[in-house]
Amino acid sequence: MRYYPIFLELKNKNCLVVGGGPVGIRKAMTLEKCGAAVTVISEKFAEGTTAFTGKKIIFTEKKYEKKDIQGMFLVFAATNNAELNRKIKKDASGSHILCNVADAPDTSDFLVPSTVDRGDLIVAVSTSGTSPAMAKKIRQELEDFFDPAYVPLLCLMGNIRKKLLSAGHSPDEHKKAFSNLMDSGILDLIKTGDETAVDLILNEIFGKGYRYQELVSSRGMDECSDR
């Protein structure tokens, strides 16, 4: 195994993207979604970039300078200039900052995998840079397998766990309960929108006071996204 798979906490971490084209903008949007403080530098930005106004991304129209990487947690070299990308990587390495080079994965400190996003469920796929097309195909297959119903299901489970812990239950106490929940067919019930049947299962396993609508309300979903 060449690469060490890892999920990073990026909330409020300073991340720099150099490059204002579609690749750089996509990277910036993903970083922002993860809570990072993102700065994008480019001498020219792709059409439609203004559509991202309001996002927590700073767009700076300027030429890249070495000082731009100072204080950054991660750096992404995503320009269409291979020489400039190499310079950015060299500058980042000199400052002991991890850098991803969009057009040269073999020289990057880390690769960005193809991902399936289902709320708290994130499935990452990588072919170690050998075949992005294969990674994309596998990701598409996984998107079909992991139905969007996993989003409320994971939110439900997370909020149940939070409620149990607040009541003084230890994690070991509810392992069997969650196992029973997974074996109950609750995912299919969520898919079909049968909330009455879901509530019956919750009451049987966890007791009264556990209702789907209360645990997976708009407020509950917000709590899930903040975890």
C-alpha positions in Angstrom: 0.0 0.0 0.0 1.7 3.2 -1.2 -0.5 5.8 0.5 -1.8 6.1 4.0 -5.6 6.7 3.9 -6.7 9.4 6.3 -9.7 11.7 7.0 -8.5 15.2 8.1 -10.3 17.7 10.3 -10.1 21.0 8.4 -12.5 23.1 10.3 -11.1 26.7 10.5 -7.8 25.5 9.0 -6.2 27.8 6.5 -6.0 26.2 3.1 -4.6 27.8 -0.1 -5.6 27.0 -3.7 -3.5 28.5 -6.4 -5.5 28.4 -9.7 -8.8 30.0 -10.7 -9.9 27.4 -13.3 -12.6 24.7 -12.9 -10.2 22.4 -11.1 -9.1 25.0 -8.5 -12.7 26.1 -7.9 -13.9 22.5 -7.3 -11.1 22.0 -4.8 -11.9 25.3 -3.0 -15.6 24.4 -2.8 -14.9 21.0 -1.3 -12.5 22.5 1.2 -15.1 25.1 2.2 -17.7 22.4 2.6 -15.4 20.8 5.1 -15.2 24.0 7.1 -11.7 25.2 6.0 -10.8 28.8 5.7 -10.0 28.9 2.0 -8.0 31.4 -0.1 -7.9 31.1 -3.8 -5.2 33.0 -5.7 -5.2 33.4 -9.5 -4.3 36.1 -12.0 -7.5 35.2 -13.8 -10.7 33.4 -12.7 -13.0 31.1 -14.7 -16.3 32.5 -15.8 -19.0 31.9 -13.2 -16.7 32.2 -10.2 -18.8 35.1 -9.0 -21.6 32.6 -8.4 -19.7 31.5 -5.3 -20.0 34.9 -3.7 -21.2 34.4 -0.1 -19.2 31.2 0.4 -16.5 31.4 3.0 -13.8 31.6 0.3 -11.5 34.5 -0.3 -10.8 35.0 -4.0 -7.7 37.1 -4.7 -6.8 38.2 -8.2 -3.0 38.4 -8.1 0.1 36.7 -9.2 1.3 33.9 -6.8 4.2 34.8 -4.5 6.1 32.5 -2.1 4.8 34.5 0.9 1.2 33.4 0.0 1.8 29.9 1.5 2.8 31.2 4.9 0.5 30.0 7.7 -1.3 27.5 5.5 -2.3 24.0 6.6 -2.6 22.6 3.1 -1.7 24.0 -0.3 -3.1 23.0 -3.7 -1.3 23.8 -6.9 -4.0 23.8 -9.5 -2.9 26.1 -12.3 -2.5 25.3 -15.9 1.2 26.2 -15.7 3.3 23.1 -14.9 6.4 25.2 -14.0 4.4 27.3 -11.6 2.9 24.3 -10.0 6.4 22.9 -9.4 7.4 26.1 -7.9 4.4 26.1 -5.5 5.2 22.6 -4.5 8.9 23.5 -3.9 7.9 26.5 -1.8 5.4 24.4 0.3 8.0 21.6 0.9 10.5 24.2 2.0 8.0 25.4 4.6 7.0 21.9 5.6 3.5 22.3 4.3 1.8 19.4 2.5 0.9 20.2 -1.1 -1.2 18.6 -3.8 -0.2 19.2 -7.4 -3.2 18.8 -9.7 -1.3 17.8 -12.8 1.5 15.8 -11.1 0.1 13.3 -8.5 3.5 11.5 -8.3 5.1 14.6 -6.9 2.2 15.4 -4.5 2.4 14.9 -0.8 -1.1 13.6 -0.8 -3.8 12.6 -3.3 -7.5 13.8 -3.3 -9.7 10.7 -3.6 -12.9 10.3 -5.5 -15.7 10.4 -2.9 -19.2 9.4 -2.2 -20.8 11.9 0.1 -23.8 10.7 2.2 -23.8 13.1 5.1 -21.8 11.5 7.9 -21.0 8.6 5.6 -18.0 9.4 3.4 -16.6 6.7 1.1 -13.3 7.5 -0.5 -11.8 5.8 -3.5 -8.3 6.0 -4.8 -6.3 4.1 -7.4 -3.1 5.7 -6.1 -3.1 8.0 -9.1 -2.8 5.2 -11.7 -6.3 5.6 -13.2 -8.6 8.5 -12.3 -11.1 7.0 -14.7 -11.3 3.8 -12.8 -11.7 5.7 -9.5 -14.6 7.7 -11.0 -16.3 4.5 -12.3 -16.0 2.8 -8.9 -17.3 6.0 -7.2 -20.4 6.0 -9.5 -21.1 2.4 -8.7 -20.8 3.1 -4.9 -23.2 6.1 -5.3 -25.8 3.7 -6.6 -25.2 1.3 -3.8 -25.2 3.8 -1.0 -28.7 5.3 -1.4 -29.3 8.9 -0.3 -31.4 7.4 2.6 -28.1 6.8 4.4 -28.0 10.6 5.1 -31.0 10.6 7.5 -30.2 7.1 8.8 -26.7 8.2 9.9 -28.1 11.4 11.3 -30.7 9.3 13.2 -28.1 7.0 14.6 -25.8 9.8 15.6 -28.6 11.7 17.4 -29.8 8.5 19.2 -26.2 7.9 20.4 -26.0 11.5 21.6 -29.3 11.2 23.5 -28.2 7.9 25.1 -24.9 9.4 26.2 -26.6 12.5 27.7 -28.8 10.1 29.7 -25.7 8.5 31.2 -25.5 5.3 29.1 -22.0 4.0 28.3 -21.1 3.2 24.7 -20.8 -0.5 25.5 -24.4 -0.5 26.8 -25.9 0.4 23.4 -23.7 -1.7 21.0 -26.3 -4.4 20.9 -29.1 -2.0 20.5 -27.5 -0.4 17.4 -26.8 -3.8 16.0 -30.5 -4.7 16.4 -31.3 -1.4 14.7 -29.2 -2.3 11.7 -30.8 -5.7 11.5 -34.3 -4.3 11.7 -34.6 -3.2 8.0 -34.9 0.4 9.1 -33.0 1.7 6.0 -35.7 0.3 3.6 -38.4 1.9 5.8 -36.6 5.3 5.6 -36.3 4.9 1.8 -40.1 4.3 1.5 -40.9 7.1 4.0 -42.7 4.8 6.4 -42.1 6.9 9.6 -44.7 5.1 11.6 -42.9 1.8 11.2 -39.6 3.5 12.0 -41.1 4.8 15.2 -42.3 1.4 16.2 -38.8 0.0 15.8 -37.2 2.8 17.7 -39.7 2.4 20.6 -39.1 -1.4 20.7 -35.3 -1.1 20.8 -34.8 2.2 22.7 -38.1 2.8 24.5 -40.5 5.7 24.4 -39.2 9.1 23.6 -37.4 8.2 20.5 -39.2 9.4 17.4 -37.9 9.8 13.9 -39.3 13.2 13.2 -37.8 14.7 16.4 -34.4 13.1 15.9 -34.2 13.8 12.2 -35.8 17.2 12.0 -34.2 20.2 10.2 -32.6 21.0 13.5 -31.4 17.4 14.0 -29.9 17.4 10.5 -28.1 20.7 11.2 -26.6 19.0 14.3 -25.4 16.1 12.1 -23.7 18.4 9.6 -21.9 20.2 12.5 -20.4 17.1 13.9 
